């Protein structure tokens, strides 16, 4: 379907949540820098209360809008968009990201020329041109435990990090996983795997999909000469709040339960518990009662998550 020489069509799926201004910039970039192939754009809005859906209706009539009545999470909304679209290549693009000239064509060319590659992602930069890491190694069981103070303060960053080192941002190469901020996938592969696991409300759904791609025999590649500009966490108001932190930890637990089984999940829960207890013990030495109070709430909730029964099946 998307082999070399065969015509391709592209669907760009944008999931939006409270990112009206950035969503407009995202759609403007698609219009300014469209791919050479036939393409369509689908916006799935997760019940934003900032007029995001109205913006699409009024300013972008050619864009298909799916307006959800509630926030169903990134994975479910992305799957909605992919199911509604018709392209044989599907590009999931964050509403706080902008494509640059040649981005979509460069990603599509990689998939078209290499049938054994199932998904690709671009180089990601901030608005000032600074490179933002957008591809990593798969998470391991050891990292959450090693990333707890005081170990984090004495171990080298290369031991703790999942980033590839040394790294040439302009290179094109196979990687474990690429960020869902901009992720282009073959539709046939996506449908065969069941798309994103909707058990992940947000976070780790891209890691999980790439892991399943590799397990199914489809590679994942980073394309260094395709560039996307990303306003990190633009759709979550730019702040990694305690609620988002806890959501990320729940997704982490699901990921390790799914891919490492019960022993892996137990280990990660133990690491989370140790981290929470350590941070609780250190809180009296932090300045500021507001910060300390928030720290107590977050770490007690993290400890509760670590001790709670497993959430969801291993699927």
DOSE-336456 format. One record per residue (C-alpha): residue in one letter; chain; y, x, z; residue number from 1. Coordinates in nm, 2 decimals, always signed. Example, Ala and Ser with C-alpha at 12.3 -4.5 7.8 and 13.67 -1.06 7.14 Angstrom:
+------+------+--------+--------+--------+-----+
! code ! unit !     yy !     xx !     zz ! pos !
+------+------+--------+--------+--------+-----+
!    A !    A !  -0.45 !  +1.23 !  +0.78 !   1 !
!    S !    A !  -0.11 !  +1.37 !  +0.71 !   2 !
+------+------+--------+--------+--------+-----+
# end
This chain:
+------+------+--------+--------+--------+-----+
! code ! unit !     yy !     xx !     zz ! pos !
+------+------+--------+--------+--------+-----+
!    X !    A !  +0.00 !  +0.00 !  +0.00 !   1 !
!    X !    A !  +0.25 !  +0.28 !  +0.09 !   2 !
!    X !    A !  +0.07 !  +0.57 !  -0.08 !   3 !
!    X !    A !  +0.25 !  +0.82 !  -0.30 !   4 !
!    X !    A !  +0.38 !  +0.66 !  -0.62 !   5 !
!    X !    A !  +0.34 !  +0.30 !  -0.49 !   6 !
!    X !    A !  +0.66 !  +0.09 !  -0.45 !   7 !
!    X !    A !  +0.76 !  +0.03 !  -0.09 !   8 !
!    X !    A !  +0.98 !  -0.23 !  +0.08 !   9 !
!    X !    A !  +1.14 !  -0.17 !  +0.41 !  10 !
!    X !    A !  +1.22 !  -0.41 !  +0.71 !  11 !
!    X !    A !  +1.46 !  -0.28 !  +0.97 !  12 !
!    X !    A !  +1.40 !  -0.46 !  +1.30 !  13 !
!    X !    A !  +1.68 !  -0.44 !  +1.56 !  14 !
!    X !    A !  +1.63 !  -0.57 !  +1.92 !  15 !
!    X !    A !  +1.95 !  -0.66 !  +2.08 !  16 !
!    X !    A !  +2.05 !  -0.73 !  +2.45 !  17 !
!    X !    A !  +2.41 !  -0.74 !  +2.56 !  18 !
!    X !    A !  +2.52 !  -0.48 !  +2.31 !  19 !
!    X !    A !  +2.76 !  -0.68 !  +2.08 !  20 !
!    X !    A !  +3.00 !  -0.40 !  +1.98 !  21 !
!    X !    A !  +2.72 !  -0.14 !  +1.93 !  22 !
!    X !    A !  +2.51 !  -0.39 !  +1.75 !  23 !
!    X !    A !  +2.79 !  -0.44 !  +1.50 !  24 !
!    X !    A !  +2.82 !  -0.07 !  +1.45 !  25 !
!    X !    A !  +2.44 !  -0.05 !  +1.40 !  26 !
!    X !    A !  +2.45 !  -0.32 !  +1.13 !  27 !
!    X !    A !  +2.76 !  -0.17 !  +0.97 !  28 !
!    X !    A !  +2.57 !  +0.17 !  +0.94 !  29 !
!    X !    A !  +2.28 !  +0.00 !  +0.77 !  30 !
!    X !    A !  +2.51 !  -0.16 !  +0.52 !  31 !
!    X !    A !  +2.70 !  +0.16 !  +0.46 !  32 !
!    X !    A !  +2.38 !  +0.37 !  +0.43 !  33 !
!    X !    A !  +2.11 !  +0.15 !  +0.29 !  34 !
!    X !    A !  +1.78 !  +0.29 !  +0.16 !  35 !
!    X !    A !  +1.71 !  +0.31 !  -0.21 !  36 !
!    X !    A !  +1.42 !  +0.07 !  -0.19 !  37 !
!    X !    A !  +1.44 !  -0.30 !  -0.14 !  38 !
!    X !    A !  +1.51 !  -0.38 !  +0.23 !  39 !
!    X !    A !  +1.59 !  -0.64 !  +0.48 !  40 !
!    X !    A !  +1.73 !  -0.65 !  +0.83 !  41 !
!    X !    A !  +1.60 !  -0.87 !  +1.12 !  42 !
!    X !    A !  +1.79 !  -0.89 !  +1.45 !  43 !
!    X !    A !  +1.60 !  -1.02 !  +1.75 !  44 !
!    X !    A !  +1.85 !  -1.11 !  +2.03 !  45 !
!    X !    A !  +1.71 !  -1.14 !  +2.38 !  46 !
!    X !    A !  +1.94 !  -1.41 !  +2.51 !  47 !
!    X !    A !  +2.25 !  -1.19 !  +2.53 !  48 !
!    X !    A !  +2.55 !  -1.35 !  +2.70 !  49 !
!    X !    A !  +2.81 !  -1.14 !  +2.52 !  50 !
!    X !    A !  +2.82 !  -1.32 !  +2.18 !  51 !
!    X !    A !  +2.57 !  -1.08 !  +2.01 !  52 !
!    X !    A !  +2.39 !  -1.36 !  +1.83 !  53 !
!    X !    A !  +2.72 !  -1.53 !  +1.72 !  54 !
!    X !    A !  +2.83 !  -1.19 !  +1.58 !  55 !
!    X !    A !  +2.53 !  -1.17 !  +1.36 !  56 !
!    X !    A !  +2.57 !  -1.53 !  +1.24 !  57 !
!    X !    A !  +2.94 !  -1.49 !  +1.16 !  58 !
!    X !    A !  +2.97 !  -1.14 !  +1.02 !  59 !
!    X !    A !  +2.62 !  -1.06 !  +0.88 !  60 !
!    X !    A !  +2.49 !  -1.37 !  +0.70 !  61 !
!    X !    A !  +2.24 !  -1.16 !  +0.50 !  62 !
!    X !    A !  +2.07 !  -1.05 !  +0.83 !  63 !
!    X !    A !  +1.79 !  -1.26 !  +0.96 !  64 !
!    X !    A !  +1.85 !  -1.36 !  +1.32 !  65 !
!    X !    A !  +1.59 !  -1.46 !  +1.58 !  66 !
!    X !    A !  +1.76 !  -1.57 !  +1.89 !  67 !
!    X !    A !  +1.54 !  -1.59 !  +2.20 !  68 !
!    X !    A !  +1.62 !  -1.83 !  +2.48 !  69 !
!    X !    A !  +1.52 !  -1.57 !  +2.74 !  70 !
!    X !    A !  +1.50 !  -1.20 !  +2.76 !  71 !
!    X !    A !  +1.13 !  -1.14 !  +2.66 !  72 !
!    X !    A !  +1.16 !  -0.76 !  +2.67 !  73 !
!    X !    A !  +1.17 !  -0.50 !  +2.40 !  74 !
!    X !    A !  +0.81 !  -0.48 !  +2.30 !  75 !
!    X !    A !  +0.76 !  -0.86 !  +2.25 !  76 !
!    X !    A !  +1.10 !  -0.89 !  +2.07 !  77 !
!    X !    A !  +1.02 !  -0.60 !  +1.84 !  78 !
!    X !    A !  +0.68 !  -0.76 !  +1.76 !  79 !
!    X !    A !  +0.86 !  -1.09 !  +1.68 !  80 !
!    X !    A !  +1.09 !  -0.91 !  +1.43 !  81 !
!    X !    A !  +0.80 !  -0.73 !  +1.26 !  82 !
!    X !    A !  +0.60 !  -1.05 !  +1.23 !  83 !
!    X !    A !  +0.90 !  -1.23 !  +1.07 !  84 !
!    X !    A !  +0.98 !  -0.95 !  +0.83 !  85 !
!    X !    A !  +0.81 !  -0.88 !  +0.50 !  86 !
!    X !    A !  +0.84 !  -0.50 !  +0.43 !  87 !
!    X !    A !  +0.54 !  -0.28 !  +0.41 !  88 !
!    X !    A !  +0.73 !  -0.02 !  +0.61 !  89 !
!    X !    A !  +0.89 !  -0.14 !  +0.94 !  90 !
!    X !    A !  +1.16 !  +0.06 !  +1.11 !  91 !
!    X !    A !  +1.24 !  -0.03 !  +1.47 !  92 !
!    X !    A !  +1.60 !  +0.06 !  +1.54 !  93 !
!    X !    A !  +1.78 !  +0.03 !  +1.87 !  94 !
!    X !    A !  +2.10 !  -0.18 !  +1.86 !  95 !
!    X !    A !  +2.28 !  +0.12 !  +2.01 !  96 !
!    X !    A !  +2.18 !  +0.35 !  +1.72 !  97 !
!    X !    A !  +2.34 !  +0.42 !  +1.39 !  98 !
!    X !    A !  +2.18 !  +0.55 !  +1.07 !  99 !
!    X !    A !  +2.34 !  +0.82 !  +0.86 ! 100 !
!    X !    A !  +2.32 !  +0.88 !  +0.48 ! 101 !
!    X !    A !  +1.96 !  +0.94 !  +0.37 ! 102 !
!    X !    A !  +1.80 !  +0.86 !  +0.71 ! 103 !
!    X !    A !  +1.59 !  +0.57 !  +0.60 ! 104 !
!    X !    A !  +1.49 !  +0.72 !  +0.27 ! 105 !
!    X !    A !  +1.39 !  +1.05 !  +0.44 ! 106 !
!    X !    A !  +1.17 !  +0.87 !  +0.69 ! 107 !
!    X !    A !  +1.01 !  +0.65 !  +0.42 ! 108 !
!    X !    A !  +0.95 !  +0.95 !  +0.20 ! 109 !
!    X !    A !  +0.74 !  +1.11 !  +0.47 ! 110 !
!    X !    A !  +0.52 !  +0.80 !  +0.50 ! 111 !
!    X !    A !  +0.50 !  +0.75 !  +0.12 ! 112 !
!    X !    A !  +0.40 !  +1.11 !  +0.05 ! 113 !
!    X !    A !  +0.16 !  +1.15 !  +0.35 ! 114 !
!    X !    A !  -0.10 !  +0.87 !  +0.37 ! 115 !
!    X !    A !  -0.24 !  +1.02 !  +0.69 ! 116 !
!    X !    A !  +0.09 !  +0.98 !  +0.88 ! 117 !
!    X !    A !  +0.13 !  +0.64 !  +1.04 ! 118 !
!    X !    A !  +0.47 !  +0.67 !  +1.21 ! 119 !
!    X !    A !  +0.78 !  +0.89 !  +1.19 ! 120 !
!    X !    A !  +1.10 !  +0.94 !  +1.38 ! 121 !
!    X !    A !  +1.43 !  +1.12 !  +1.31 ! 122 !
!    X !    A !  +1.64 !  +1.38 !  +1.47 ! 123 !
!    X !    A !  +1.86 !  +1.20 !  +1.72 ! 124 !
!    X !    A !  +2.22 !  +1.31 !  +1.81 ! 125 !
!    X !    A !  +2.49 !  +1.18 !  +2.04 ! 126 !
!    X !    A !  +2.83 !  +1.08 !  +1.89 ! 127 !
!    X !    A !  +2.96 !  +1.43 !  +1.95 ! 128 !
!    X !    A !  +2.67 !  +1.58 !  +1.74 ! 129 !
!    X !    A !  +2.47 !  +1.71 !  +2.04 ! 130 !
!    X !    A !  +2.10 !  +1.69 !  +1.97 ! 131 !
!    X !    A !  +1.91 !  +1.44 !  +2.20 ! 132 !
!    X !    A !  +1.54 !  +1.51 !  +2.23 ! 133 !
!    X !    A !  +1.35 !  +1.23 !  +2.07 ! 134 !
!    X !    A !  +1.00 !  +1.36 !  +2.05 ! 135 !
!    X !    A !  +0.77 !  +1.48 !  +2.33 ! 136 !
!    X !    A !  +0.42 !  +1.56 !  +2.44 ! 137 !
!    X !    A !  +0.22 !  +1.28 !  +2.60 ! 138 !
!    X !    A !  +0.26 !  +1.24 !  +2.98 ! 139 !
!    X !    A !  +0.00 !  +1.41 !  +3.19 ! 140 !
!    X !    A !  -0.14 !  +1.32 !  +3.53 ! 141 !
!    X !    A !  +0.00 !  +1.64 !  +3.69 ! 142 !
!    X !    A !  +0.37 !  +1.60 !  +3.60 ! 143 !
!    X !    A !  +0.46 !  +1.31 !  +3.84 ! 144 !
!    X !    A !  +0.33 !  +1.51 !  +4.14 ! 145 !
!    X !    A !  +0.48 !  +1.84 !  +4.03 ! 146 !
!    X !    A !  +0.82 !  +1.67 !  +3.97 ! 147 !
!    X !    A !  +0.87 !  +1.60 !  +4.34 ! 148 !
!    X !    A !  +1.10 !  +1.82 !  +4.55 ! 149 !
!    X !    A !  +1.06 !  +2.09 !  +4.67 ! 150 !
!    X !    A !  +0.81 !  +2.17 !  +4.39 ! 151 !
!    X !    A !  +1.07 !  +2.06 !  +4.12 ! 152 !
!    X !    A !  +1.32 !  +2.31 !  +4.26 ! 153 !
!    X !    A !  +1.09 !  +2.62 !  +4.23 ! 154 !
!    X !    A !  +0.87 !  +2.55 !  +3.92 ! 155 !
!    X !    A !  +1.00 !  +2.65 !  +3.58 ! 156 !
!    X !    A !  +1.13 !  +2.36 !  +3.36 ! 157 !
!    X !    A !  +0.86 !  +2.44 !  +3.10 ! 158 !
!    X !    A !  +0.60 !  +2.34 !  +3.36 ! 159 !
!    X !    A !  +0.76 !  +2.01 !  +3.43 ! 160 !
!    X !    A !  +0.89 !  +1.90 !  +3.09 ! 161 !
!    X !    A !  +0.73 !  +1.71 !  +2.81 ! 162 !
!    X !    A !  +0.97 !  +1.85 !  +2.55 ! 163 !
!    X !    A !  +0.84 !  +2.10 !  +2.29 ! 164 !
!    X !    A !  +0.96 !  +2.46 !  +2.36 ! 165 !
!    X !    A !  +1.09 !  +2.65 !  +2.17 ! 166 !
!    X !    A !  +1.23 !  +2.37 !  +1.95 ! 167 !
!    X !    A !  +1.40 !  +2.37 !  +1.61 ! 168 !
!    X !    A !  +1.58 !  +2.04 !  +1.58 ! 169 !
!    X !    A !  +1.60 !  +2.07 !  +1.20 ! 170 !
!    X !    A !  +1.22 !  +2.13 !  +1.15 ! 171 !
!    X !    A !  +0.97 !  +1.86 !  +1.04 ! 172 !
!    X !    A !  +0.64 !  +1.87 !  +1.23 ! 173 !
!    X !    A !  +0.36 !  +1.67 !  +1.39 ! 174 !
!    X !    A !  +0.44 !  +1.56 !  +1.75 ! 175 !
!    X !    A !  +0.26 !  +1.35 !  +2.02 ! 176 !
!    X !    A !  +0.52 !  +1.07 !  +2.02 ! 177 !
!    X !    A !  +0.86 !  +0.99 !  +1.89 ! 178 !
!    X !    A !  +1.12 !  +0.77 !  +2.06 ! 179 !
!    X !    A !  +1.13 !  +0.40 !  +1.98 ! 180 !
!    X !    A !  +1.51 !  +0.43 !  +1.94 ! 181 !
!    X !    A !  +1.42 !  +0.48 !  +1.57 ! 182 !
!    X !    A !  +1.06 !  +0.46 !  +1.48 ! 183 !
!    X !    A !  +0.93 !  +0.38 !  +1.13 ! 184 !
!    X !    A !  +0.57 !  +0.26 !  +1.09 ! 185 !
!    X !    A !  +0.34 !  +0.15 !  +0.82 ! 186 !
!    X !    A !  +0.29 !  -0.22 !  +0.84 ! 187 !
!    X !    A !  -0.09 !  -0.21 !  +0.77 ! 188 !
!    X !    A !  -0.13 !  +0.04 !  +1.05 ! 189 !
!    X !    A !  +0.09 !  -0.16 !  +1.28 ! 190 !
!    X !    A !  -0.11 !  -0.48 !  +1.22 ! 191 !
!    X !    A !  -0.44 !  -0.30 !  +1.26 ! 192 !
!    X !    A !  -0.34 !  -0.16 !  +1.60 ! 193 !
!    X !    A !  -0.18 !  -0.49 !  +1.72 ! 194 !
!    X !    A !  +0.18 !  -0.35 !  +1.72 ! 195 !
!    X !    A !  +0.35 !  -0.28 !  +2.06 ! 196 !
!    X !    A !  +0.17 !  -0.37 !  +2.37 ! 197 !
!    X !    A !  +0.37 !  -0.66 !  +2.51 ! 198 !
!    X !    A !  +0.25 !  -0.58 !  +2.86 ! 199 !
!    X !    A !  +0.53 !  -0.32 !  +2.86 ! 200 !
!    X !    A !  +0.85 !  -0.51 !  +2.91 ! 201 !
!    X !    A !  +1.05 !  -0.20 !  +2.85 ! 202 !
!    X !    A !  +0.97 !  +0.18 !  +2.86 ! 203 !
!    X !    A !  +0.65 !  +0.35 !  +2.75 ! 204 !
!    X !    A !  +0.58 !  +0.10 !  +2.47 ! 205 !
!    X !    A !  +0.66 !  +0.37 !  +2.21 ! 206 !
!    X !    A !  +0.45 !  +0.63 !  +2.39 ! 207 !
!    X !    A !  +0.16 !  +0.39 !  +2.40 ! 208 !
!    X !    A !  +0.19 !  +0.30 !  +2.04 ! 209 !
!    X !    A !  +0.20 !  +0.66 !  +1.93 ! 210 !
!    X !    A !  -0.10 !  +0.75 !  +2.14 ! 211 !
!    X !    A !  -0.30 !  +0.46 !  +1.98 ! 212 !
!    X !    A !  -0.19 !  +0.58 !  +1.63 ! 213 !
!    X !    A !  -0.33 !  +0.93 !  +1.70 ! 214 !
!    X !    A !  -0.65 !  +0.78 !  +1.84 ! 215 !
!    X !    A !  -0.69 !  +0.57 !  +1.52 ! 216 !
!    X !    A !  -0.65 !  +0.87 !  +1.30 ! 217 !
!    X !    A !  -0.29 !  +0.82 !  +1.20 ! 218 !
!    X !    A !  -0.05 !  +1.11 !  +1.27 ! 219 !
!    X !    A !  +0.30 !  +1.09 !  +1.42 ! 220 !
!    X !    A !  +0.57 !  +1.31 !  +1.28 ! 221 !
!    X !    A !  +0.93 !  +1.41 !  +1.36 ! 222 !
!    X !    A !  +1.15 !  +1.44 !  +1.05 ! 223 !
!    X !    A !  +1.43 !  +1.69 !  +1.12 ! 224 !
!    X !    A !  +1.64 !  +1.62 !  +0.82 ! 225 !
!    X !    A !  +1.67 !  +1.25 !  +0.89 ! 226 !
!    X !    A !  +1.94 !  +1.18 !  +1.15 ! 227 !
!    X !    A !  +2.03 !  +0.89 !  +1.38 ! 228 !
!    X !    A !  +2.32 !  +0.87 !  +1.62 ! 229 !
!    X !    A !  +2.22 !  +0.71 !  +1.95 ! 230 !
!    X !    A !  +2.44 !  +0.58 !  +2.23 ! 231 !
!    X !    A !  +2.17 !  +0.62 !  +2.50 ! 232 !
!    X !    A !  +2.11 !  +0.31 !  +2.71 ! 233 !
!    X !    A !  +2.38 !  +0.12 !  +2.52 ! 234 !
!    X !    A !  +2.19 !  -0.20 !  +2.55 ! 235 !
!    X !    A !  +2.15 !  -0.16 !  +2.93 ! 236 !
!    X !    A !  +2.52 !  -0.12 !  +3.00 ! 237 !
!    X !    A !  +2.50 !  +0.26 !  +2.99 ! 238 !
!    X !    A !  +2.36 !  +0.29 !  +3.35 ! 239 !
!    X !    A !  +2.01 !  +0.37 !  +3.47 ! 240 !
!    X !    A !  +2.02 !  +0.12 !  +3.75 ! 241 !
!    X !    A !  +1.77 !  +0.09 !  +4.04 ! 242 !
!    X !    A !  +1.62 !  -0.21 !  +3.86 ! 243 !
!    X !    A !  +1.57 !  -0.02 !  +3.54 ! 244 !
!    X !    A !  +1.43 !  +0.28 !  +3.74 ! 245 !
!    X !    A !  +1.17 !  +0.05 !  +3.90 ! 246 !
!    X !    A !  +1.09 !  -0.11 !  +3.56 ! 247 !
!    X !    A !  +1.02 !  +0.23 !  +3.42 ! 248 !
!    X !    A !  +0.79 !  +0.31 !  +3.71 ! 249 !
!    X !    A !  +0.59 !  -0.01 !  +3.65 ! 250 !
!    X !    A !  +0.56 !  +0.07 !  +3.28 ! 251 !
!    X !    A !  +0.44 !  +0.42 !  +3.38 ! 252 !
!    X !    A !  +0.17 !  +0.27 !  +3.60 ! 253 !
!    X !    A !  +0.05 !  +0.05 !  +3.32 ! 254 !
!    X !    A !  +0.04 !  +0.34 !  +3.08 ! 255 !
!    X !    A !  -0.17 !  +0.55 !  +3.31 ! 256 !
!    X !    A !  -0.40 !  +0.26 !  +3.40 ! 257 !
!    X !    A !  -0.45 !  +0.19 !  +3.03 ! 258 !
!    X !    A !  -0.52 !  +0.54 !  +2.91 ! 259 !
!    X !    A !  -0.66 !  +0.72 !  +3.22 ! 260 !
!    X !    A !  -0.85 !  +0.43 !  +3.38 ! 261 !
!    X !    A !  -0.86 !  +0.36 !  +3.76 ! 262 !
!    X !    A !  -0.88 !  +0.73 !  +3.87 ! 263 !
!    X !    A !  -0.57 !  +0.80 !  +3.67 ! 264 !
!    X !    A !  -0.38 !  +0.50 !  +3.81 ! 265 !
!    X !    A !  -0.48 !  +0.59 !  +4.17 ! 266 !
!    X !    A !  -0.36 !  +0.94 !  +4.12 ! 267 !
!    X !    A !  -0.02 !  +0.83 !  +3.98 ! 268 !
!    X !    A !  +0.02 !  +0.57 !  +4.25 ! 269 !
!    X !    A !  -0.04 !  +0.85 !  +4.50 ! 270 !
!    X !    A !  +0.22 !  +1.07 !  +4.33 ! 271 !
!    X !    A !  +0.47 !  +0.78 !  +4.34 ! 272 !
!    X !    A !  +0.40 !  +0.72 !  +4.71 ! 273 !
!    X !    A !  +0.45 !  +1.09 !  +4.79 ! 274 !
!    X !    A !  +0.78 !  +1.10 !  +4.59 ! 275 !
!    X !    A !  +0.91 !  +0.78 !  +4.77 ! 276 !
!    X !    A !  +0.82 !  +0.92 !  +5.11 ! 277 !
!    X !    A !  +0.98 !  +1.25 !  +5.04 ! 278 !
!    X !    A !  +1.30 !  +1.09 !  +4.92 ! 279 !
!    X !    A !  +1.31 !  +0.86 !  +5.21 ! 280 !
!    X !    A !  +1.28 !  +1.16 !  +5.45 ! 281 !
!    X !    A !  +1.56 !  +1.34 !  +5.27 ! 282 !
!    X !    A !  +1.81 !  +1.04 !  +5.26 ! 283 !
!    X !    A !  +1.96 !  +1.11 !  +5.61 ! 284 !
!    X !    A !  +2.10 !  +1.43 !  +5.46 ! 285 !
!    X !    A !  +2.28 !  +1.26 !  +5.18 ! 286 !
!    X !    A !  +2.65 !  +1.19 !  +5.21 ! 287 !
!    X !    A !  +2.78 !  +0.84 !  +5.17 ! 288 !
!    X !    A !  +2.63 !  +0.53 !  +5.34 ! 289 !
!    X !    A !  +2.63 !  +0.33 !  +5.02 ! 290 !
!    X !    A !  +2.42 !  +0.59 !  +4.83 ! 291 !
!    X !    A !  +2.19 !  +0.62 !  +5.13 ! 292 !
!    X !    A !  +2.15 !  +0.24 !  +5.16 ! 293 !
!    X !    A !  +2.07 !  +0.21 !  +4.79 ! 294 !
!    X !    A !  +1.83 !  +0.50 !  +4.81 ! 295 !
!    X !    A !  +1.64 !  +0.33 !  +5.10 ! 296 !
!    X !    A !  +1.60 !  +0.01 !  +4.90 ! 297 !
!    X !    A !  +1.49 !  +0.18 !  +4.58 ! 298 !
!    X !    A !  +1.24 !  +0.41 !  +4.75 ! 299 !
!    X !    A !  +1.09 !  +0.14 !  +4.97 ! 300 !
!    X !    A !  +1.04 !  -0.07 !  +4.66 ! 301 !
!    X !    A !  +0.88 !  +0.23 !  +4.48 ! 302 !
!    X !    A !  +0.65 !  +0.28 !  +4.78 ! 303 !
!    X !    A !  +0.56 !  -0.09 !  +4.77 ! 304 !
!    X !    A !  +0.48 !  -0.05 !  +4.39 ! 305 !
!    X !    A !  +0.26 !  +0.25 !  +4.47 ! 306 !
!    X !    A !  +0.06 !  +0.05 !  +4.73 ! 307 !
!    X !    A !  +0.05 !  -0.28 !  +4.54 ! 308 !
!    X !    A !  -0.27 !  -0.40 !  +4.35 ! 309 !
!    X !    A !  -0.30 !  -0.30 !  +3.99 ! 310 !
!    X !    A !  -0.09 !  -0.51 !  +3.75 ! 311 !
!    X !    A !  -0.26 !  -0.64 !  +3.43 ! 312 !
!    X !    A !  -0.59 !  -0.56 !  +3.26 ! 313 !
!    X !    A !  -0.68 !  -0.23 !  +3.11 ! 314 !
!    X !    A !  -0.60 !  -0.34 !  +2.75 ! 315 !
+------+------+--------+--------+--------+-----+
# end
